[in-house]
Amino acid sequence: MAELNFALSDEQRLLRDSCEGFVQAEYSLAQRAESLEHPANAVELWQKLAEQGYFHLAVSEALGGLAQADAALENLALTAEVMGTALMALPMANGAIYPARLLSGLVEAGVSQSVCEGLIEPLLSGGGPIYVCPVVATQENGVHVGNGAVEFAAALSRSETLGGEAISFSVESLVTMTASPSGSDSHGLSGSLLLLVPDGESCQLISLPLDDPRLSRHHYRLLDDSWAMTVSGHDIDVCAGVRVSAAAAAAALTDAEAATGLVDCAMALGAMTRMVDDSRDYLLLRRQFGRPLAEFQALQHRLADMAVAREMARAHLHRGLSVSRQSPLNFLRAERACRVQTAKSASLIGRGAIQLHGAIALSEEHHIAHYYRSLVVFIQERRGLQAALTFCRNALRDTVTNQHAIL
């Protein structure tokens, strides 16, 4: 395993400072609430993110991006952690990082550069998010389901095919920008859906604008007030896409899913850092019985437990970053382990912050309540914690069976 240097380079410090300045100027809690209520605000912020080059960090230089071969994911995690301190609710992970890593990986595997450039260019120029949807042949009530990289790779290994069919599919829990009162994205930035469909020894890559009449969307709000949607498609011609090799698709998709998961964890880490720091400041400020709360040993222990949990999550994130250039499967295993630990840490820190602040932390006006709800969404909604636990249990079972190391 390559040694990971935990010290930030001069360029990374500048990147972090730039990102901190951006969120301080553009994304206070009040501005976050405005962007979630008004589509125009969300669109403007999304375009500013593109103009600042944050999406370019995930795109390889071959596609016109700024991803550095030796520090691409580290830079993404660094910016995601800063965004997490501000509770960024836009779909940066699943709407920008995921497709960018996927298309960059496909180009490295020999897929036509011009095709991938055409797919990624709208995102880099400030267009809407691109949602990646791997569709497997397994059907539920006649509808093909959008699934993850592991299930999709298994479908490719079985040479499943949907070629020659007009399929119906459904994919759930896509974090999106916002929704208008009519239930659809507005201002021409609804984005697109990037389908990956197994076709025997290869895979079809199909891009569909979200305003395609064959697609229907149901928007709904999550606990932290951010938006998500379910997308269903009907009579989609799977022969209308670009054919890529099964091996290239499986490897690129696995890498992209793992990278996106680590970015999600980094954003949760940013939220946890803010909660720990604010809890410490509150204990130093609030007085009881004539002395600061920070002098009470029981509260010191509670805060120490929260700080340890945060560093446990950070250690797993660093572990995931350190194996990101190994095999896609090892990378995915490290990401799943990171997700499980981050969820455990988020649960402990969220409860601890509410206990240390008292009942005020449950009120809508207090920022801790918003951070707590964001962590609950991370635990319960985003990228499937239960799937991560199942994956880790299966990996452990296979390790015992085959006498190999998990990671």
C-alpha positions in Angstrom: 0.0 0.0 0.0 1.3 3.4 -0.9 2.1 5.7 2.0 -0.3 8.6 2.3 1.2 12.0 3.1 -1.2 13.7 5.5 0.4 17.1 5.2 -1.3 19.5 2.8 0.7 20.9 -0.1 0.8 24.6 -0.8 -1.7 24.1 -3.6 -4.0 22.1 -1.3 -3.9 24.8 1.4 -4.8 27.4 -1.3 -7.7 25.1 -2.5 -9.0 24.7 1.0 -8.8 28.4 1.8 -10.5 29.2 -1.5 -13.3 26.8 -0.7 -13.7 28.2 2.8 -14.0 31.7 1.4 -16.6 30.5 -1.1 -18.9 28.9 1.4 -18.6 31.8 3.8 -19.6 34.3 1.1 -22.2 32.2 -0.8 -23.6 29.5 1.5 -24.7 30.5 5.0 -27.6 28.6 6.6 -29.9 31.3 5.5 -28.6 31.1 1.9 -29.0 27.4 2.1 -32.6 27.7 3.1 -33.2 30.1 0.2 -31.6 27.8 -2.4 -33.8 24.9 -1.2 -36.9 27.0 -1.5 -36.2 28.9 -4.7 -34.9 27.1 -7.9 -33.3 30.3 -9.2 -31.0 30.5 -6.2 -30.0 26.8 -6.5 -29.3 27.2 -10.2 -27.2 30.3 -9.6 -25.1 28.6 -6.9 -24.6 25.5 -9.1 -23.3 27.7 -11.9 -20.9 29.4 -9.5 -19.5 26.1 -8.4 -18.9 25.2 -12.0 -17.3 28.7 -12.7 -15.0 28.2 -9.6 -13.8 24.9 -11.1 -14.9 22.6 -8.3 -16.4 20.2 -10.8 -13.2 20.2 -12.9 -11.4 18.7 -9.9 -13.1 15.3 -10.6 -12.5 15.3 -14.4 -9.3 14.0 -16.0 -7.1 16.3 -18.0 -8.0 14.3 -21.1 -11.6 15.6 -20.8 -10.6 19.1 -20.0 -10.6 18.8 -16.2 -8.1 19.6 -13.5 -7.8 16.1 -11.8 -4.2 15.5 -10.8 -3.1 11.9 -11.2 -1.4 11.8 -7.8 -3.9 13.8 -5.7 -7.3 13.9 -7.6 -9.4 12.2 -4.9 -7.5 13.9 -2.1 -8.4 17.3 -3.5 -12.0 16.3 -3.9 -12.2 15.0 -0.3 -10.6 18.3 0.9 -13.2 20.5 -0.8 -16.0 18.1 0.2 -15.1 18.4 3.9 -15.2 22.2 3.7 -18.6 22.0 1.8 -19.8 19.7 4.6 -19.1 22.3 7.3 -21.7 24.5 5.4 -24.2 21.7 4.9 -24.0 21.9 1.1 -27.3 20.4 -0.1 -26.6 20.5 -3.9 -25.9 17.1 -5.5 -22.2 17.6 -5.9 -21.4 14.0 -5.1 -24.0 12.0 -7.1 -24.6 14.7 -9.7 -21.1 15.8 -10.5 -18.3 13.7 -8.9 -20.0 10.4 -9.8 -20.4 11.0 -13.6 -17.0 12.8 -13.8 -15.1 9.9 -12.3 -17.0 7.4 -14.4 -16.4 9.2 -17.7 -12.8 9.8 -16.9 -12.3 6.1 -16.1 -14.0 5.1 -19.4 -11.6 7.3 -21.4 -8.6 5.8 -19.6 -10.0 2.4 -20.5 -10.1 3.3 -24.2 -13.6 4.6 -24.7 -14.0 7.3 -27.3 -12.7 10.6 -25.9 -15.1 12.6 -28.1 -18.1 10.7 -26.8 -17.1 11.3 -23.1 -16.3 14.9 -23.8 -19.7 15.5 -25.2 -21.4 13.9 -22.2 -19.3 15.8 -19.6 -19.2 19.2 -21.2 -22.6 20.5 -20.1 -21.7 19.8 -16.5 -18.4 21.6 -16.7 -20.1 24.6 -18.3 -22.6 25.0 -15.5 -25.4 22.8 -16.9 -27.5 20.6 -14.7 -26.3 17.5 -12.8 -25.7 14.2 -14.5 -27.2 11.2 -12.6 -25.6 7.8 -13.2 -28.0 4.9 -13.2 -26.7 1.3 -13.7 -29.7 -0.8 -14.7 -29.6 -4.6 -14.2 -31.7 -7.2 -15.9 -33.4 -8.2 -12.6 -37.0 -7.0 -12.7 -39.5 -6.0 -10.0 -43.1 -6.1 -11.3 -41.7 -5.9 -14.9 -39.6 -2.8 -14.2 -35.8 -3.0 -14.3 -34.1 -1.5 -11.2 -31.3 1.0 -11.0 -28.6 -0.5 -8.8 -25.0 -0.2 -7.6 -21.7 -1.1 -9.0 -21.4 -4.5 -7.4 -24.8 -5.7 -8.7 -24.0 -4.3 -12.1 -20.6 -5.9 -12.3 -22.2 -9.2 -11.4 -24.8 -8.8 -14.1 -22.0 -8.2 -16.6 -20.1 -11.2 -15.4 -23.2 -13.3 -16.1 -23.4 -11.8 -19.6 -26.9 -10.6 -19.0 -28.4 -8.7 -21.8 -31.1 -6.1 -22.4 -30.1 -5.5 -26.0 -32.9 -5.3 -28.5 -35.4 -4.4 -25.8 -37.4 -1.3 -25.0 -37.2 -1.3 -21.2 -38.9 0.3 -18.3 -36.8 1.1 -15.3 -36.9 2.9 -11.9 -34.2 4.4 -9.8 -34.7 5.8 -6.3 -33.2 8.3 -3.9 -31.3 10.6 -6.3 -30.3 13.7 -4.4 -31.3 16.6 -6.6 -31.0 20.4 -6.7 -34.5 21.6 -5.9 -38.0 21.3 -7.2 -40.5 23.9 -8.3 -44.1 23.9 -6.9 -45.1 21.9 -10.0 -42.7 19.1 -9.0 -40.1 19.5 -11.8 -36.8 21.3 -12.0 -36.9 24.7 -13.7 -34.6 27.2 -15.4 -33.5 24.7 -18.0 -31.1 23.0 -15.6 -32.9 19.8 -14.9 -29.8 17.8 -15.9 -29.6 14.4 -17.5 -29.7 10.7 -16.7 -26.8 8.5 -17.8 -27.9 4.9 -18.1 -25.6 1.9 -18.1 -27.3 -1.2 -19.5 -25.8 -4.7 -19.7 -25.7 -6.1 -23.3 -24.0 -9.5 -23.2 -20.2 -9.0 -23.4 -20.5 -5.2 -23.5 -22.5 -2.4 -22.0 -24.7 0.4 -23.5 -24.1 4.0 -22.4 -27.3 6.0 -22.9 -27.8 9.7 -22.1 -31.3 11.0 -21.5 -32.3 14.6 -20.6 -34.5 14.6 -17.5 -37.2 16.5 -19.4 -37.4 13.6 -21.9 -41.1 12.7 -22.2 -40.3 9.1 -21.6 -39.1 9.9 -18.1 -41.2 10.8 -15.1 -40.0 12.2 -11.8 -41.3 12.3 -8.3 -39.6 14.9 -6.0 -39.7 14.7 -2.3 -37.9 16.2 0.7 -35.6 14.5 3.0 -35.3 15.1 6.8 -32.7 17.9 6.4 -34.9 19.8 3.9 -32.8 18.8 0.9 -34.5 17.4 -2.2 -34.4 13.9 -3.7 -36.3 12.2 -6.5 -37.3 8.9 -8.0 -37.0 8.7 -11.8 -38.9 6.2 -13.9 -38.4 5.5 -17.6 -40.7 3.9 -20.1 -40.0 2.4 -23.5 -36.3 3.3 -23.5 -34.5 1.9 -26.5 -31.3 0.3 -25.1 -29.8 0.0 -28.6 -29.6 3.8 -29.0 -26.5 4.2 -26.8 -22.7 4.0 -27.1 -21.3 0.5 -26.7 -18.4 0.0 -24.3 -16.7 -3.1 -23.1 -18.0 -4.8 -20.0 -14.6 -4.8 -18.3 -14.1 -1.1 -18.8 -17.7 -0.3 -17.6 -17.4 -2.5 -14.5 -14.0 -1.1 -13.5 -14.9 2.6 -14.1 -18.3 2.3 -12.4 -16.8 0.6 -9.3 -14.1 3.3 -9.1 -16.7 6.1 -9.5 -19.0 4.7 -6.9 -16.3 4.2 -4.4 -14.9 7.8 -5.0 -18.4 9.2 -4.7 -18.9 7.4 -1.4 -15.7 8.8 0.0 -16.8 12.3 -1.0 -20.1 11.7 0.8 -18.2 10.6 3.9 -15.9 13.7 3.6 -18.9 16.0 3.6 -20.3 14.2 6.7 -16.9 14.6 8.3 -17.1 18.3 7.7 -20.5 18.5 9.4 -19.2 16.4 12.3 -16.2 18.7 12.7 -18.5 21.8 12.9 -20.6 20.1 15.6 -17.6 19.1 17.7 -16.0 22.5 17.4 -19.3 24.3 18.2 -20.0 22.1 21.1 -16.5 22.8 22.6 -17.1 26.6 22.1 -20.5 26.3 23.8 -19.1 24.5 26.8 -16.4 27.2 27.2 -19.0 30.0 26.9 -22.0 28.7 28.9 -21.7 28.9 32.7 -23.5 27.0 35.4 -23.0 27.0 39.2 -20.5 29.9 38.7 -18.1 28.2 36.3 -18.0 27.2 32.6 -19.6 23.9 31.6 -16.2 22.9 30.2 -14.9 22.4 33.7 -17.4 19.6 34.4 -15.6 16.3 34.0 -18.6 14.4 32.7 -19.0 16.9 29.9 -15.3 16.8 29.1 -15.6 13.0 28.7 -18.6 13.4 26.4 -16.8 15.9 24.2 -13.7 13.7 24.2 -15.7 10.8 22.9 -17.1 13.0 20.2 -13.6 14.1 19.1 -12.4 10.5 19.1 -15.4 9.4 16.9 -14.6 12.2 14.5 -11.0 11.1 14.2 -12.0 7.5 13.7 -14.1 8.6 10.7 -11.2 10.7 9.4 -8.8 7.7 9.7 -11.2 5.6 7.7 -11.4 8.3 5.1 -7.6 8.5 4.9 -7.5 4.7 4.6 -9.9 4.9 1.6 -7.9 7.6 0.0 -4.7 5.6 0.4 -6.0 2.6 -1.5 -7.8 4.6 -4.2 -5.2 3.7 -6.8 -5.3 -0.1 -6.0 -7.8 -2.5 -7.6 -11.3 -1.1 -7.9 -12.6 -3.9 -5.6 -10.1 -3.1 -2.9 -11.0 0.6 -3.2 -14.8 -0.2 -3.0 -14.2 -2.4 0.1 -12.3 0.5 1.8 -15.1 2.9 0.9 -17.8 0.6 2.4 -15.8 0.3 5.6 -15.4 4.1 5.7 -19.1 4.6 5.2 -20.0 2.3 8.1 -17.5 4.0 10.5 -18.6 7.4 9.4 -22.3 6.5 10.1 -21.3 5.2 13.6 -19.4 8.4 14.3 -22.2 10.6 13.0 -24.7 8.9 15.3 -22.5 9.4 18.4 -21.6 13.0 17.5 -25.1 14.0 16.7 -26.5 12.7 20.0 -23.6 14.2 21.9 -24.0 17.7 20.4 -27.7 17.8 21.3 -26.9 16.6 24.8 -24.2 19.2 25.4 -26.3 22.1 24.0 -29.5 21.0 25.7 -33.1 21.4 24.3 -32.1 24.5 22.3 -30.3 22.3 19.9 -33.6 20.8 18.8 -35.2 24.1 17.8 -35.5 25.1 14.1 -33.6 28.3 14.9 -30.5 26.6 16.2 -27.9 25.4 13.6 -27.1 22.2 15.5 -30.6 20.9 14.7 -29.9 21.3 11.0 -26.5 19.6 11.3 -28.0 16.7 13.2 -30.7 16.2 10.6 -28.1 16.2 7.9 -26.2 13.5 9.6 -29.4 11.4 10.1 -30.0 11.7 6.3 -26.4 10.5 5.7 -27.0 7.5 7.9 -30.4 6.5 6.7 -30.6 7.8 3.1 -27.5 8.5 1.2 -25.8 5.7 -0.7 -27.4 2.9 1.4 -25.7 2.2 4.8 -27.5 -1.2 4.9 -26.0 -2.1 1.6 -22.5 -1.1 2.9 -23.0 -3.3 6.0 -24.1 -6.3 3.9 -21.1 -5.8 1.6 -18.8 -5.7 4.6 -20.3 -8.9 6.1 -20.0 -10.7 2.7 -16.4 -9.6 2.4 -15.7 -10.9 5.9 -17.4 -14.2 5.1 -15.4 -14.5 1.9 -12.2 -13.7 3.7 -12.8 -16.4 6.3 -13.6 -18.8 3.5 -10.8 -18.0 1.2 -8.2 -17.1 3.9 -7.5 -13.7 2.2 -7.3 -10.3 3.7 -10.4 -8.1 3.3 -8.5 -5.1 2.2 
